[in-house]
Amino acid sequence: MNNPDQEFNVIGKNVIREEGPGKVTGLGKYAIDLEFPRMLWAKIKRSTRPHAKIINIDISRAQALPGVHAVIVDKDCPQTLFGFGCYDEPLLARGKVRYIGEPVAAVAAESEAIAEQACDLIEIDYEDLPAIFDPWEAFEADPKVIIHEDQANYRRVPIGPAQYDPKHPNAFGYYRIRTGEVSQGFAEADVVLEKTYSNAMMAHATMERHNSISLWDADGKVTAWSSAQAAYPLLNQISEALDIPHSRVRVIIPKYVGGGFGGKIEMKAEGLCAVLSRAAGHRHIKIIYTREESLCWAGVQHPFEMRIKSGVRKDGVITACEMFVLVNGGAYAQHGFLVTRQASYGPLGSYRFPHFKLDNYVVYTNNPPGVAYRGFGNTQIHFGLESHIDELAHAIGMDPYEIRRKNVLKENEINAAGEIQHSVAGAELLDEIKAGLERHGPLQREDGPWRRGRGIAFANKDSVAPSASSAIVKIHNDETVEIRHSAGNIGQGSSTTLIQITAEFFKVGPERVRTAEVDTWVTPYDQLTGSSRLTFAAGNAVLMACEDVKNQILTMAAQMMQATPEELDLADMVVFVKENPGRSMRVKDLFRTVFFTGSFLPTGGELLGKATFTVPSSKIDPETGHAANDGMRKIFSFCTRAAQAVEVAVNIETGQVKLEKIAIANDLGKAINPMSCEGQMHAAISMGLGQAISEELQISEGSVANGDFSSYRFLTAKDAPSNDHVSTHIVEIPQFDGPYKAKGFSEATTSPTAPAIANAIFDAVGLRLRHMPMTPERVLEGLDRLTSADRD
């Protein structure tokens, strides 16, 4: 089943996406399309202050508006706190507001327009408090304000060495790694370099805005239909926020979700709308975020400040690396503590660091909260690390490719946190992109306004451990196969991947396999759609469930065929004797038919295979960040790697940067669907390019100035290089325990783009930009500084 040399029927073939026809015809239904009889519409009254006490809220005029059915404030909500590992957030602001845009009150009305009008009628009296927006100011031992005064009492998931450190009262997460002695490594170096890198706040900019419908029925059950990307985490957060057991919560996610990129994992308004539903007489309550709400207040990418100090010998061997990273977490923890931990692992999967020291902190500020974002902190940390590696190369006069080739990790090496690296594609990826860009021809340098340069970057993305996915596989009486799983398909094609895995197992065509809609009352547990984990974790769970239902089929067929289950096998829904394939029966013949009522199974009720695939993890030493030597997974479920080589043109008169050529290589174990994989690689280029040169939420004193698609500068197809200038390279280094040796990969694909472009800008015009995005304004400012320095 998992022999990498075997011939496949479906694995490795280009299969049309399961959701493809519904998308291209417009017939597919998204959560935003759903409506129910007597449904009411919700709107949220949000804070206009970054930090202020709530003195009074007057909702009387809103309540009196015709068409309004409910208006709620904090006292109308369960008095619990929810979160994603750190429970610090109320449904509605409690006592004070901590960022502009925080929900303070909510309205349910007969139309969106009436609900919005009612929100305008709500009057809130504030008493302003000092606000902190700069993470360094928030990190101080004696900051001017403590944003969460009760932080020491918050309930938390035990991740990281410090749950709460009173020496840094605004810090809510800390992670560190220690290997060797960096002072010794620096003493062994010929060159020691220290630089600071950073990134701006970014939005996810999903096509489908955040939306949901909630019903809190008369029986006390809450049902949420949502555009979320993680059903069971959402179920858990609803349970926590409403203080009701899991058995009273049902989450349904349609097959069609218009993007997520990490921004639809945390609960947004599902719990709030449930409270409105109860207050409005148990009616369905729907909310659709405005574009501004979705861009600015549904969660943003975390800005990082990264100080990196490294030592390198003249032969290119890196002797030591020291990193201090400060993460701007915003007003509530949400995914911040976990992003801070996972970002620590970025350097671990790339290079050999004999002496390594890392300290990552995340702090509360009065900015919008940061959440998961594609790459999960690795996009930011690799921008710093890969820019820094490039600077090391230039400092010793070495080719940027050669310094990476010399230091990149190899198979079975131990990383800087003590974990053995398996299924490593390092040198292979670097070789692919180098050759790929060279096939585009030599670099043409010119003297006009457009100056060209080339750059490379390498990156990796771990998949979270511990991890768990469950699956149910049902064989119907017409011999079609149904997969029940809760790994939501948010555009990446995961459902089709699971279909191909199942079709390969049963040796049937993929058209005979389908997936069920995610529904926590029907589909089993899955940890989340994120961390590039679905191919690996959900794929393994589906394979195990297939094996389970196959064993049931063989056991039932053995009785009818007068054989033992061990003598039988199954292919194309035909059970046959291995030594005599002519003795056979079809799976559909296991069913019995009753006139007028259909078919049934004589024993067992249904042909259901069930399985859970888990990845346990070792305990982590809080002092060193090293995992215990207990034989379990340590830090990664797996690690996937990516490399990119780019050619850019920089206009020295306008500051414009154009990506003209790119070679992109990815390690993905085994390409289940090569066409889909290449599609993800092309999409990652566009996303990474936006991060590199244009995307930025322009925020001042906690207020976002460009919260709409007309002013938030994300890139479109016209900004991407032409297809004949893009070369994609799939590198298949088998993942030893993946389904058909495969693993996920797409998050890692985004991370190398920005540093590769930064390195290419330096090659083109000699300008080193250490903050992304590298906008035309920043390019021109940098060129002016270079010119001034030359004059001086």
C-alpha positions in Angstrom: 0.0 0.0 0.0 2.8 2.4 0.8 5.5 1.1 -1.5 7.0 4.2 -3.2 8.0 2.1 -6.3 4.5 0.7 -6.9 2.4 1.7 -9.9 -0.6 3.8 -9.0 -4.0 4.0 -10.6 -5.1 7.4 -9.1 -2.2 8.6 -7.0 0.1 11.0 -8.9 -2.6 11.6 -11.5 -4.3 14.9 -12.4 -7.9 14.7 -11.1 -10.5 17.4 -11.4 -11.3 19.0 -8.0 -14.5 17.6 -6.4 -15.7 21.1 -5.8 -14.6 22.4 -9.3 -17.9 22.1 -11.2 -19.9 23.8 -8.4 -17.4 26.7 -8.4 -17.1 27.3 -12.1 -20.9 27.0 -12.7 -21.8 29.1 -9.6 -24.1 26.4 -8.3 -21.9 25.6 -5.3 -23.4 27.0 -2.1 -21.2 28.9 0.4 -22.2 29.8 3.9 -22.8 33.3 2.7 -25.5 32.0 0.4 -27.5 30.3 3.2 -30.8 31.7 4.5 -33.6 30.3 6.7 -37.3 31.2 7.2 -37.8 34.1 9.7 -34.1 34.6 9.8 -32.8 37.8 11.4 -29.7 39.8 10.6 -27.0 40.8 13.1 -24.7 43.8 13.2 -22.0 44.6 15.8 -21.4 47.9 17.5 -17.6 48.3 17.7 -15.3 50.4 19.7 -14.0 53.6 18.4 -11.3 53.8 21.1 -8.1 51.8 21.3 -8.1 51.6 25.1 -10.9 53.0 27.3 -13.2 52.2 30.2 -16.8 51.7 29.3 -18.7 54.2 31.5 -22.2 53.6 30.1 -24.0 52.0 27.2 -27.4 53.3 26.2 -29.3 50.9 24.0 -32.8 52.3 24.5 -33.1 54.1 21.2 -31.8 51.0 19.3 -34.3 48.8 21.1 -37.2 51.1 20.2 -36.4 51.1 16.5 -39.1 49.2 14.5 -37.7 45.9 13.2 -35.2 45.4 16.0 -35.7 42.1 17.9 -32.8 42.0 20.3 -29.9 44.3 21.5 -27.3 42.7 23.8 -24.3 43.9 25.8 -21.8 42.1 27.9 -24.3 41.5 30.8 -26.6 39.6 28.5 -23.8 37.1 27.6 -22.4 34.2 29.6 -19.8 35.6 31.9 -17.0 33.3 30.6 -13.9 33.9 28.6 -12.8 32.1 25.5 -9.7 31.9 23.4 -7.4 29.6 21.5 -5.2 28.3 24.2 -5.2 31.4 26.4 -8.7 32.2 27.6 -8.8 36.0 27.8 -11.6 37.2 25.5 -15.3 38.0 26.3 -18.0 37.8 23.6 -18.6 41.6 24.1 -16.2 44.0 25.8 -16.3 43.6 29.5 -15.6 46.8 31.5 -13.2 48.3 28.9 -12.2 48.1 25.3 -8.7 47.1 24.2 -8.7 47.9 20.5 -10.5 50.0 17.9 -13.0 47.6 16.4 -13.7 45.5 19.5 -17.3 44.3 19.7 -19.2 46.2 22.4 -22.9 45.5 21.6 -24.8 43.6 19.0 -28.2 43.9 17.3 -30.6 41.4 15.7 -33.1 42.9 13.3 -35.3 42.1 10.3 -32.7 43.4 7.8 -29.1 44.3 7.7 -30.0 48.0 7.1 -32.2 48.1 10.2 -29.5 46.4 12.3 -26.9 48.8 11.1 -29.2 51.8 11.8 -29.8 50.4 15.3 -26.1 50.1 15.9 -25.8 53.8 15.1 -28.4 54.6 17.7 -26.4 52.9 20.5 -24.6 55.5 22.6 -21.4 54.6 24.5 -19.6 56.8 27.0 -15.9 56.1 27.4 -13.1 57.2 29.7 -9.9 57.0 27.6 -6.9 55.1 29.0 -3.3 55.2 27.9 -2.7 52.9 24.9 0.3 51.0 23.8 0.9 50.2 20.1 4.6 49.6 19.9 5.7 46.1 21.0 9.0 47.3 22.5 7.1 49.7 24.7 4.7 46.9 25.7 7.6 44.6 26.5 9.0 47.0 29.1 9.3 45.8 32.7 7.3 48.8 33.8 5.0 49.7 30.9 2.8 52.8 31.1 -0.2 50.5 31.0 -1.0 46.8 31.6 -3.5 45.8 28.9 -4.8 42.7 30.7 -4.6 43.3 34.4 -5.9 39.8 35.3 -3.5 38.0 33.0 -2.0 36.0 35.8 -5.4 34.4 36.5 -6.2 33.4 32.9 -6.6 29.7 32.1 -4.0 28.5 29.5 -2.8 25.6 27.5 0.7 24.8 28.9 2.9 25.7 25.9 6.1 27.5 26.4 8.4 27.9 29.3 6.6 30.8 30.9 2.8 31.0 31.4 3.0 34.5 32.9 6.1 36.5 33.7 5.5 39.4 36.0 8.8 40.9 34.8 7.1 41.5 31.5 3.4 42.0 32.4 2.2 42.6 28.8 3.9 39.4 27.5 1.5 36.5 27.2 3.8 33.9 25.5 7.5 33.0 25.5 9.5 30.3 23.9 13.2 29.7 23.9 15.8 27.2 22.5 19.3 26.7 23.7 22.0 24.6 22.0 25.7 24.8 22.7 27.2 28.2 23.6 26.7 31.0 21.1 29.7 32.9 22.7 31.9 30.0 21.7 30.4 29.9 18.2 31.0 33.6 17.7 34.6 33.2 18.9 35.1 30.6 16.2 33.8 32.8 13.5 35.7 35.0 11.0 32.8 37.4 10.6 30.0 38.2 13.1 27.0 40.0 11.7 24.0 41.4 13.7 20.9 43.0 11.9 17.3 43.7 12.6 14.4 42.7 10.3 10.7 43.3 10.5 7.3 43.1 8.7 4.2 45.1 8.6 0.7 44.1 9.7 -1.2 42.3 6.9 -4.7 41.1 6.2 -5.8 37.7 4.9 -8.1 39.3 2.3 -10.2 36.2 1.6 -12.7 36.4 -1.2 -15.6 35.2 1.0 -16.0 37.5 4.0 -16.4 36.1 7.5 -20.0 35.1 7.9 -22.2 32.7 9.9 -25.7 31.7 11.0 -26.4 30.7 14.6 -29.5 29.2 16.2 -29.9 28.6 19.9 -33.0 26.6 19.9 -35.6 26.1 22.6 -34.0 22.8 23.6 -30.8 24.5 24.5 -28.9 23.3 21.5 -26.7 25.7 19.5 -26.2 25.1 15.7 -23.7 27.2 13.7 -23.4 27.3 10.0 -20.1 29.0 9.3 -17.5 29.9 6.7 -14.9 28.7 9.2 -11.9 26.5 8.3 -11.9 24.4 11.5 -15.1 22.8 12.7 -14.0 21.2 16.0 -11.9 24.1 17.3 -15.0 26.3 16.5 -17.2 23.9 18.4 -14.9 24.0 21.4 -14.8 27.8 21.4 -18.6 28.1 21.2 -18.8 25.7 24.1 -16.3 27.7 26.1 -17.9 31.1 25.3 -21.5 30.0 26.0 -20.6 27.7 28.9 -22.5 24.8 27.5 -21.2 21.2 26.9 -19.9 20.0 23.5 -22.9 17.7 23.1 -25.1 20.8 22.9 -23.1 22.4 20.0 -23.3 21.5 16.3 -21.1 23.1 13.7 -21.8 22.8 9.9 -19.3 24.0 7.3 -20.5 23.9 3.7 -18.3 22.2 1.1 -17.6 25.6 -0.4 -15.5 28.0 1.6 -14.1 31.1 0.0 -10.6 31.0 1.4 -9.2 31.1 4.9 -5.3 31.3 5.0 -5.5 30.8 8.8 -7.9 33.7 9.3 -11.0 31.5 9.8 -9.8 29.2 12.6 -10.9 31.3 15.7 -14.5 32.0 16.5 -15.7 35.3 15.2 -19.4 36.0 15.6 -20.9 32.5 15.9 -21.2 32.6 19.7 -22.4 36.2 19.7 -25.1 35.4 17.2 -26.2 32.4 19.3 -26.8 34.7 22.2 -28.8 37.0 19.9 -30.8 34.0 18.8 -31.8 33.2 22.3 -32.6 36.8 23.1 -34.7 37.1 19.9 -36.9 34.1 20.6 -34.8 31.3 19.2 -34.6 32.5 15.6 -31.8 32.0 13.1 -29.4 34.9 13.2 -27.1 35.7 10.3 -24.1 38.0 10.1 -21.9 38.9 7.2 -18.9 41.0 8.0 -18.3 44.1 6.0 -15.1 44.1 4.0 -13.6 46.5 6.6 -14.5 44.1 9.4 -13.1 41.1 7.6 -9.8 42.9 6.7 -9.2 44.7 10.0 -11.0 43.1 12.9 -11.3 39.5 12.1 -7.6 38.9 12.8 -4.4 40.0 11.1 -1.0 38.7 10.5 1.4 39.3 13.4 4.1 41.9 12.9 7.5 40.6 14.0 10.6 42.4 15.1 13.7 40.1 14.7 17.2 40.7 15.9 19.6 38.1 14.4 23.2 37.7 15.1 25.3 35.1 13.4 28.9 34.0 13.1 30.4 32.5 9.9 33.8 31.2 8.9 35.4 32.3 5.7 34.7 28.8 4.2 30.9 29.5 4.7 30.3 27.3 7.7 27.9 29.0 10.1 29.3 28.7 13.6 26.5 30.3 15.7 23.1 32.0 15.5 21.3 34.1 18.1 17.8 35.3 17.6 15.5 37.6 19.6 12.0 37.9 18.2 9.3 40.2 19.5 5.8 39.5 18.2 3.1 42.2 18.3 0.1 40.1 19.4 -2.6 42.8 19.5 -5.3 43.1 22.1 -6.1 39.4 22.7 -4.0 36.3 22.6 -6.0 34.2 20.0 -3.3 32.3 18.1 -0.4 34.5 19.2 1.1 32.2 21.7 1.2 29.3 19.3 2.5 31.4 16.4 5.3 32.5 18.7 6.2 28.8 19.4 5.9 27.5 15.9 7.9 30.4 14.5 10.7 29.2 16.7 10.9 26.1 14.7 11.5 27.8 11.4 15.3 28.0 11.8 15.4 24.4 13.1 14.2 22.9 9.8 16.6 24.8 7.6 20.2 25.0 8.6 22.9 23.4 10.8 23.5 25.6 13.8 26.0 24.0 16.2 25.5 26.9 18.6 22.0 28.3 18.7 20.1 30.6 21.0 16.5 31.9 20.5 14.1 33.9 22.5 10.6 34.5 21.1 8.2 36.7 23.0 4.6 37.8 22.1 3.1 40.9 23.8 -0.3 42.4 24.1 -0.8 45.8 22.5 -3.8 47.9 21.7 -3.8 46.9 18.0 -6.2 44.4 16.3 -5.5 40.9 17.5 -3.1 38.7 15.4 -4.3 35.3 14.3 -3.0 32.3 12.3 -1.8 33.3 8.9 -0.4 31.1 6.1 3.0 30.1 7.2 2.1 30.5 10.9 5.0 32.8 11.8 7.4 31.1 9.5 6.8 33.6 6.7 8.0 36.4 9.0 10.9 34.6 10.6 12.2 33.3 7.2 12.1 36.8 5.8 14.6 37.7 8.5 16.7 34.5 8.5 17.0 34.3 4.7 17.8 38.0 4.3 20.4 37.5 7.0 21.9 34.4 5.4 22.3 36.4 2.2 24.1 39.1 4.1 26.4 36.6 5.6 27.3 35.3 2.1 28.1 38.8 0.9 30.1 39.6 4.1 32.5 36.7 3.2 32.3 37.0 -0.6 30.6 33.7 -1.1 27.8 32.9 -3.6 24.4 32.9 -1.8 23.6 29.5 -3.2 26.9 28.0 -2.0 26.5 29.2 1.6 23.0 27.6 1.8 24.2 24.4 0.1 27.0 24.1 2.7 24.8 24.7 5.8 21.5 23.1 4.8 20.3 20.2 6.9 20.7 16.6 5.5 18.8 13.4 6.1 19.1 12.0 9.6 20.9 15.1 10.9 19.9 16.4 14.3 18.5 20.0 14.3 19.3 22.6 16.9 16.5 21.4 19.2 17.7 17.8 19.2 15.2 16.2 16.7 16.4 13.8 14.0 15.4 15.1 10.6 13.6 12.7 8.2 12.5 13.0 4.6 14.8 16.0 4.1 14.9 17.8 0.8 17.5 20.6 1.2 20.2 20.3 -1.4 17.8 18.9 -3.9 15.6 21.9 -3.7 18.4 24.4 -4.0 19.8 22.6 -7.0 16.4 22.6 -8.7 15.9 26.3 -8.4 19.4 27.2 -9.4 19.1 25.1 -12.5 15.5 26.3 -13.1 16.4 30.0 -13.1 19.5 29.3 -15.3 17.2 27.7 -17.9 15.6 31.2 -18.3 19.0 32.4 -19.6 21.7 34.6 -18.1 20.9 37.8 -16.3 20.8 40.8 -18.5 22.0 43.9 -16.6 21.2 47.3 -18.1 22.1 50.9 -17.4 18.6 52.4 -17.9 16.0 53.0 -15.1 15.2 49.3 -14.8 18.0 47.4 -13.0 17.8 43.6 -12.8 19.0 41.3 -10.1 18.6 37.7 -8.9 18.1 36.3 -5.4 17.3 33.0 -3.8 15.8 31.9 -0.5 15.0 28.6 1.3 12.3 28.0 3.9 10.5 25.3 5.7 7.2 24.8 7.6 6.7 22.2 10.3 3.3 20.6 10.9 2.0 20.8 14.4 2.5 18.0 16.9 0.6 16.6 18.7 -2.0 16.1 16.0 -5.1 14.0 15.4 -7.5 13.3 12.6 -10.4 10.9 12.5 -12.3 9.5 9.5 -15.3 7.3 8.6 -15.5 5.5 5.3 -18.9 4.1 4.2 -19.5 1.7 1.4 -23.0 2.2 -0.1 -25.1 -0.6 -1.7 -24.3 0.8 -5.1 -20.5 0.3 -4.3 -19.8 4.0 -4.1 -17.6 5.2 -1.3 -18.4 8.1 1.1 -15.7 9.8 3.2 -16.8 11.5 6.4 -14.2 13.8 7.7 -14.0 17.3 9.2 -11.0 18.5 7.4 -12.7 21.5 5.7 -11.8 22.3 2.1 -11.0 26.0 2.0 -9.8 26.0 -1.6 -6.6 24.0 -1.3 -8.2 20.8 -2.7 -7.9 18.6 0.4 -11.2 16.8 -0.3 -9.9 15.7 -3.7 -6.7 14.5 -2.2 -8.7 12.3 0.3 -10.8 11.0 -2.6 -7.7 10.0 -4.6 -6.2 8.2 -1.5 -9.5 6.3 -1.1 -9.9 5.5 -4.7 -6.3 4.2 -4.9 -6.9 1.9 -1.9 -10.1 0.4 -3.3 -8.8 0.5 -6.9 -11.9 2.3 -8.1 -12.2 5.5 -10.2 -12.3 8.8 -8.2 -15.8 9.5 -9.6 -17.0 6.7 -7.4 -15.8 8.4 -4.2 -17.4 11.5 -2.6 -17.0 13.4 0.6 -19.7 14.5 3.1 -20.3 18.0 4.2 -18.5 18.9 7.4 -21.0 18.5 10.2 -19.9 17.8 13.8 -23.0 15.7 14.4 -22.1 13.5 11.4 -18.4 13.8 10.6 -15.7 12.8 13.2 -13.1 14.9 14.9 -10.3 16.7 13.0 -7.9 19.0 14.7 -8.0 21.8 12.2 -7.6 22.7 8.5 -4.3 24.3 8.9 -0.6 23.6 9.5 -0.4 21.9 6.1 -1.5 18.8 8.0 -4.5 17.4 6.1 -2.7 15.3 3.5 -0.6 13.7 6.2 -3.0 13.4 9.1 -6.4 13.2 7.5 -5.0 11.1 4.7 -3.6 8.5 7.1 -6.9 8.5 9.0 -8.8 7.8 5.8 -6.4 5.0 4.8 -6.8 3.4 8.2 -10.6 3.7 7.9 -10.4 2.1 4.4 -8.5 -0.8 5.9 -11.1 -1.2 8.6 -14.1 -1.4 6.3 -12.1 -3.7 3.9 -11.6 -6.1 6.8 -15.3 -6.0 7.5 -16.1 -6.8 3.9 -13.7 -9.7 3.7 -15.1 -11.1 7.0 -18.7 -11.0 5.7 -17.8 -12.3 2.2 -15.7 -15.2 3.7 -18.9 -16.7 5.2 -20.7 -16.5 1.8 -17.7 -17.8 -0.2 -16.7 -20.5 2.2 -13.3 -19.2 2.7 -11.2 -17.4 5.4 -10.8 -13.6 5.3 -7.0 -14.2 4.9 -7.6 -16.0 1.7 -9.5 -13.1 0.2 -8.7 -9.7 -1.3 -10.6 -6.7 -2.6 -10.2 -4.6 -5.8 -12.8 -2.5 -7.7 -15.5 -3.6 -5.3 -15.0 -7.3 -6.2 -14.0 -9.8 -3.5 -11.9 -12.6 -4.8 -9.8 -15.6 -3.7 -6.2 -14.6 -4.0 -5.1 -18.0 -5.3 -8.2 -18.3 -7.6 -9.4 -14.8 -8.7 -12.2 -16.5 -10.7 -14.0 -17.3 -7.4 -15.4 -13.9 -6.6 -18.4 -11.8 -5.6 -19.3 -8.2 -5.7 -19.6 -6.0 -2.6 -23.1 -5.0 -3.5 -24.1 -8.7 -3.1 -23.5 -8.4 0.6 -26.7 -6.4 0.9 -30.2 -7.7 1.0 -33.2 -6.0 -0.6 -36.7 -5.7 0.9 -39.5 -4.9 -1.5 -40.6 -1.2 -1.4 -38.0 -0.3 1.3 -34.6 -0.7 -0.2 -31.5 -2.5 0.8 -30.0 -3.4 4.2 -27.0 -5.2 5.5 -27.7 -8.4 7.4 -25.2 -7.7 10.1 -23.6 -4.5 11.4 -26.1 -2.1 10.0 -23.7 -0.3 7.7 -20.4 -0.9 6.1 -18.5 1.7 8.1 -14.8 1.8 8.6 -13.6 4.1 11.4 -10.1 5.2 12.4 -8.1 7.9 14.2 -4.6 8.8 13.3 -2.7 10.5 16.0 0.8 12.0 16.3 1.8 12.2 20.0 4.7 14.5 20.9 7.4 14.5 23.5 7.5 16.9 26.4 9.7 19.9 25.7 12.3 21.1 28.2 11.2 24.6 29.0 14.8 25.7 29.6 16.4 24.4 26.3 13.4 23.9 24.0 14.7 20.3 23.4 12.4 17.4 23.3 12.6 14.4 25.7 14.2 11.3 24.3 11.1 9.1 24.6 10.9 7.7 21.0 7.8 9.8 20.1 7.5 12.7 17.7 9.3 15.6 19.1 8.6 19.0 17.5 7.3 18.3 14.1 4.6 15.9 12.7 6.7 16.5 9.6 8.7 19.3 8.1 8.2 20.4 4.5 10.7 22.6 2.7 10.6 25.0 -0.3 13.1 27.1 -2.2 12.8 29.9 -4.7 15.1 31.7 -7.1 13.8 35.0 -8.6 14.8 37.6 -11.1 13.4 41.1 -10.4 13.5 44.5 -12.2 13.9 47.6 -10.0 13.1 51.0 -11.4 15.5 53.4 -9.8 13.3 56.4 -10.7 9.9 55.1 -9.4 10.9 52.5 -6.9 8.7 49.9 -8.6 9.7 46.3 -8.2 8.6 43.7 -10.8 9.0 39.9 -10.4 10.0 38.8 -13.9 11.2 35.2 -13.5 10.9 32.6 -10.8 11.9 29.0 -10.2 10.0 27.4 -7.4 10.7 24.0 -5.9 8.8 22.1 -3.2 9.3 19.0 -1.2 5.9 17.2 -0.8 6.8 13.5 -0.3 4.6 12.3 -3.1 2.4 14.5 -5.3 -1.1 13.0 -4.9 -2.5 15.4 -7.6 0.4 17.1 -9.5 -2.0 19.6 -11.2 -3.4 20.7 -7.8 0.1 20.9 -6.3 1.3 23.2 -9.1 -1.8 25.3 -8.7 -0.9 25.8 -5.0 2.6 26.7 -6.0 1.4 29.4 -8.5 -1.0 30.8 -5.9 1.8 30.9 -3.3 3.9 33.0 -5.7 1.1 35.6 -5.9 0.5 35.6 -2.1 4.2 35.8 -1.4 4.7 38.6 -3.9 2.0 40.6 -2.3 3.6 40.2 1.1 7.0 41.2 -0.4 6.1 44.4 -2.2 2.7 45.8 -1.5 0.4 44.4 1.2 0.2 46.3 4.4 -2.5 47.5 6.8 -1.7 51.1 7.3 -2.3 51.5 11.0 -1.7 54.5 13.2 -2.6 54.7 16.9 -4.6 51.5 16.5 -6.7 52.8 13.6 -6.5 51.1 10.2 -6.7 53.6 7.3 -7.0 51.2 4.3 -9.6 48.7 5.3 -11.1 48.1 1.9 -10.1 46.5 -1.4 -9.7 49.8 -3.2 -6.9 50.9 -0.9 -5.5 47.6 0.6 -3.0 46.8 -2.1 -3.1 43.1 -2.7 -1.9 41.9 -6.1 -3.8 40.4 -9.0 -3.0 38.2 -11.9 -1.6 41.1 -13.9 1.1 41.6 -11.3 2.3 38.0 -11.6 5.1 36.9 -14.0 3.9 35.3 -17.2 3.6 31.5 -17.1 6.5 31.0 -19.5 8.7 32.7 -16.9 7.6 30.5 -14.0 9.1 27.1 -13.6 7.7 24.8 -10.9 9.6 21.8 -9.6 8.1 19.0 -7.5 10.7 17.2 -5.5 9.5 13.8 -4.1 11.5 12.8 -1.1 9.2 10.1 0.4 7.7 10.9 3.8 8.3 7.6 5.5 5.0 7.6 7.4 2.8 9.6 5.1 -0.2 8.2 3.1 1.5 6.8 0.0 4.6 8.6 1.3 2.9 12.1 0.9 2.7 15.1 3.1 1.3 18.6 3.0 3.4 21.5 1.6 1.6 24.6 0.6 2.4 26.9 3.6 6.1 26.5 3.1 5.7 27.7 -0.5 4.8 31.2 0.5 7.7 31.8 2.8 10.7 32.1 0.5 9.2 34.7 -1.9 9.7 37.8 0.1 13.3 37.2 1.1 14.2 36.0 -2.4 12.9 39.3 -3.7 14.7 41.3 -1.0 17.9 39.5 -1.9 17.3 40.1 -5.7 16.7 43.9 -5.0 20.1 44.0 -3.3 21.7 42.2 -6.3 20.0 44.7 -8.6 20.7 48.0 -7.0 22.9 47.4 -3.9 20.0 48.3 -1.5 19.3 46.0 1.5 15.7 46.4 2.7 15.0 44.7 6.0 11.4 45.5 6.4 8.5 44.1 4.3 6.7 45.0 2.2 9.3 46.6 0.1 7.0 49.2 -1.4 8.1 51.7 -4.1 8.3 54.4 -1.4 10.7 52.3 0.8 12.8 51.5 -2.3 13.1 55.2 -3.2 13.9 56.2 0.4 16.6 53.5 0.5 18.1 54.6 -2.8 18.2 58.1 -1.6 20.1 57.0 1.5 22.6 55.1 -0.6 23.1 58.2 -2.8 23.5 60.4 0.3 26.0 58.0 1.7 28.0 58.0 -1.5 28.0 61.9 -1.5 29.2 61.9 2.1 
